[in-house]
Amino acid sequence: MSSTEAPTTAARPPTPYQLVGGEAMVRRIADRFYDIMDSTPEAARIRALHAGDLSAVRDRLFEFLSGWLGGPPLYFQRPDHKCIMSAHRPFAIGPAERDEWMMCMRRALEDCGVPAEMRTPLDAAFLRLAEAFRNR
């Protein structure tokens, strides 16, 4: 590069992780998701698929969402991580369970104050993910 050329720096667009608010917000979303699941009768089917203590799964959802949204790939750095599809395979997941999961996630995003312009693309991505988990 000659002394008259300006260095080129390709600015990367912000990731969804950054756009929703980073680590603190992703943690809030994961916690709120499980709070809703644990307290909402309309989520009874998916709540029944989980252990009584939701602590470990809260952490795993936070870790998964972190990397999935473009932040630190915490879940994938775990020595005990599983393929996310394989982790859900033992559970009977049909349209009702998918819809309950989506209801919890939609409410969590809204309750945590994720802006509507972010919720729309996230909703579509979460729906693709939830649909992929279906095994019946």
C-alpha positions as a Markdown table, in Angstrom:
| # | Residue | x | y | z |
|---|---|---|---|---|
| 1 | Met | 0.0 | 0.0 | 0.0 |
| 2 | Ser | 1.4 | 3.4 | -0.9 |
| 3 | Ser | 1.5 | 6.3 | 1.5 |
| 4 | Thr | -1.4 | 7.9 | -0.3 |
| 5 | Glu | -3.8 | 5.0 | 0.0 |
| 6 | Ala | -6.1 | 4.8 | 2.9 |
| 7 | Pro | -6.2 | 1.5 | 4.7 |
| 8 | Thr | -9.3 | -0.5 | 3.9 |
| 9 | Thr | -11.3 | -1.7 | 6.8 |
| 10 | Ala | -14.5 | -3.6 | 6.0 |
| 11 | Ala | -16.8 | -2.8 | 8.8 |
| 12 | Arg | -18.9 | -5.9 | 9.6 |
| 13 | Pro | -22.5 | -5.4 | 10.2 |
| 14 | Pro | -23.6 | -5.9 | 13.8 |
| 15 | Thr | -24.7 | -9.4 | 14.7 |
| 16 | Pro | -28.1 | -10.2 | 16.1 |
| 17 | Tyr | -26.3 | -10.8 | 19.4 |
| 18 | Gln | -25.1 | -7.2 | 19.4 |
| 19 | Leu | -28.4 | -5.9 | 18.1 |
| 20 | Val | -30.4 | -7.4 | 20.9 |
| 21 | Gly | -28.0 | -6.1 | 23.6 |
| 22 | Gly | -25.3 | -8.7 | 24.0 |
| 23 | Glu | -24.6 | -11.0 | 26.9 |
| 24 | Ala | -26.9 | -9.4 | 29.5 |
| 25 | Met | -29.9 | -9.4 | 27.2 |
| 26 | Val | -29.4 | -12.9 | 25.9 |
| 27 | Arg | -29.2 | -14.1 | 29.6 |
| 28 | Arg | -32.4 | -12.2 | 30.3 |
| 29 | Ile | -34.2 | -13.8 | 27.3 |
| 30 | Ala | -33.1 | -17.3 | 28.3 |
| 31 | Asp | -34.2 | -16.7 | 31.9 |
| 32 | Arg | -37.5 | -15.2 | 30.9 |
| 33 | Phe | -38.2 | -18.0 | 28.5 |
| 34 | Tyr | -37.9 | -20.6 | 31.3 |
| 35 | Asp | -39.9 | -18.4 | 33.7 |
| 36 | Ile | -42.7 | -18.3 | 31.2 |
| 37 | Met | -42.5 | -22.0 | 30.5 |
| 38 | Asp | -42.5 | -22.8 | 34.2 |
| 39 | Ser | -45.5 | -20.6 | 35.1 |
| 40 | Thr | -47.8 | -20.7 | 32.1 |
| 41 | Pro | -50.4 | -23.4 | 31.8 |
| 42 | Glu | -50.3 | -23.0 | 28.0 |
| 43 | Ala | -46.7 | -24.4 | 28.1 |
| 44 | Ala | -47.5 | -27.5 | 30.1 |
| 45 | Arg | -46.5 | -29.9 | 27.3 |
| 46 | Ile | -43.0 | -28.6 | 26.9 |
| 47 | Arg | -42.6 | -28.0 | 30.6 |
| 48 | Ala | -43.3 | -31.7 | 31.2 |
| 49 | Leu | -40.4 | -32.6 | 28.9 |
| 50 | His | -37.9 | -30.9 | 31.3 |
| 51 | Ala | -36.5 | -31.8 | 34.7 |
| 52 | Gly | -37.9 | -30.2 | 37.9 |
| 53 | Asp | -34.8 | -28.0 | 38.2 |
| 54 | Leu | -34.4 | -25.8 | 35.2 |
| 55 | Ser | -31.0 | -24.3 | 36.2 |
| 56 | Ala | -28.9 | -26.3 | 33.9 |
| 57 | Val | -31.1 | -26.0 | 30.9 |
| 58 | Arg | -31.4 | -22.2 | 31.4 |
| 59 | Asp | -27.6 | -22.0 | 31.2 |
| 60 | Arg | -27.5 | -24.2 | 28.1 |
| 61 | Leu | -30.2 | -22.1 | 26.4 |
| 62 | Phe | -28.2 | -18.9 | 27.2 |
| 63 | Glu | -25.0 | -20.5 | 25.9 |
| 64 | Phe | -26.6 | -21.8 | 22.7 |
| 65 | Leu | -28.4 | -18.5 | 22.0 |
| 66 | Ser | -25.1 | -16.6 | 22.5 |
| 67 | Gly | -23.4 | -18.5 | 19.6 |
| 68 | Trp | -26.5 | -18.9 | 17.5 |
| 69 | Leu | -27.1 | -15.1 | 17.5 |
| 70 | Gly | -23.4 | -14.4 | 16.6 |
| 71 | Gly | -21.9 | -13.9 | 20.0 |
| 72 | Pro | -19.4 | -16.1 | 21.8 |
| 73 | Pro | -20.0 | -19.8 | 20.9 |
| 74 | Leu | -20.3 | -20.8 | 24.6 |
| 75 | Tyr | -22.4 | -23.9 | 24.0 |
| 76 | Phe | -20.1 | -25.3 | 21.3 |
| 77 | Gln | -17.1 | -24.7 | 23.6 |
| 78 | Arg | -18.5 | -27.0 | 26.3 |
| 79 | Pro | -16.7 | -30.4 | 26.3 |
| 80 | Asp | -20.1 | -32.1 | 26.9 |
| 81 | His | -22.1 | -30.2 | 24.2 |
| 82 | Lys | -24.3 | -32.3 | 21.9 |
| 83 | Cys | -25.6 | -31.5 | 18.4 |
| 84 | Ile | -28.7 | -29.5 | 19.2 |
| 85 | Met | -30.8 | -31.7 | 17.0 |
| 86 | Ser | -29.5 | -34.9 | 18.8 |
| 87 | Ala | -30.1 | -33.3 | 22.2 |
| 88 | His | -33.8 | -32.9 | 21.3 |
| 89 | Arg | -34.3 | -36.2 | 19.5 |
| 90 | Pro | -35.4 | -38.3 | 22.6 |
| 91 | Phe | -38.3 | -36.0 | 23.2 |
| 92 | Ala | -41.7 | -36.2 | 21.4 |
| 93 | Ile | -41.9 | -32.9 | 19.7 |
| 94 | Gly | -44.9 | -32.2 | 17.5 |
| 95 | Pro | -46.8 | -29.1 | 16.3 |
| 96 | Ala | -48.2 | -28.5 | 19.8 |
| 97 | Glu | -44.8 | -28.6 | 21.5 |
| 98 | Arg | -43.3 | -26.4 | 18.7 |
| 99 | Asp | -46.1 | -23.9 | 19.2 |
| 100 | Glu | -45.7 | -23.8 | 23.0 |
| 101 | Trp | -42.0 | -23.3 | 22.6 |
| 102 | Met | -42.6 | -20.4 | 20.2 |
| 103 | Met | -45.2 | -18.8 | 22.5 |
| 104 | Cys | -42.6 | -18.8 | 25.3 |
| 105 | Met | -39.9 | -17.4 | 23.1 |
| 106 | Arg | -42.1 | -14.7 | 21.6 |
| 107 | Arg | -43.3 | -13.6 | 25.0 |
| 108 | Ala | -39.7 | -13.6 | 26.4 |
| 109 | Leu | -38.5 | -11.4 | 23.5 |
| 110 | Glu | -41.3 | -9.0 | 24.0 |
| 111 | Asp | -41.1 | -9.0 | 27.8 |
| 112 | Cys | -37.4 | -8.3 | 27.6 |
| 113 | Gly | -38.0 | -5.3 | 25.4 |
| 114 | Val | -36.4 | -6.6 | 22.2 |
| 115 | Pro | -37.5 | -4.1 | 19.6 |
| 116 | Ala | -40.2 | -5.2 | 17.2 |
| 117 | Glu | -37.8 | -4.7 | 14.2 |
| 118 | Met | -35.6 | -7.4 | 15.8 |
| 119 | Arg | -38.4 | -9.6 | 16.9 |
| 120 | Thr | -39.7 | -10.1 | 13.4 |
| 121 | Pro | -36.5 | -11.7 | 11.9 |
| 122 | Leu | -35.8 | -13.5 | 15.1 |
| 123 | Asp | -39.3 | -15.0 | 15.1 |
| 124 | Ala | -38.8 | -16.4 | 11.6 |
| 125 | Ala | -35.4 | -17.9 | 12.6 |
| 126 | Phe | -36.7 | -19.3 | 15.8 |
| 127 | Leu | -39.7 | -20.9 | 14.0 |
| 128 | Arg | -37.3 | -22.6 | 11.5 |
| 129 | Leu | -35.3 | -23.9 | 14.5 |
| 130 | Ala | -38.4 | -25.1 | 16.4 |
| 131 | Glu | -39.8 | -26.7 | 13.3 |
| 132 | Ala | -36.5 | -28.6 | 12.7 |
| 133 | Phe | -36.9 | -30.1 | 16.2 |
| 134 | Arg | -40.2 | -31.8 | 15.3 |
| 135 | Asn | -40.0 | -35.5 | 15.2 |
| 136 | Arg | -43.7 | -36.4 | 15.1 |
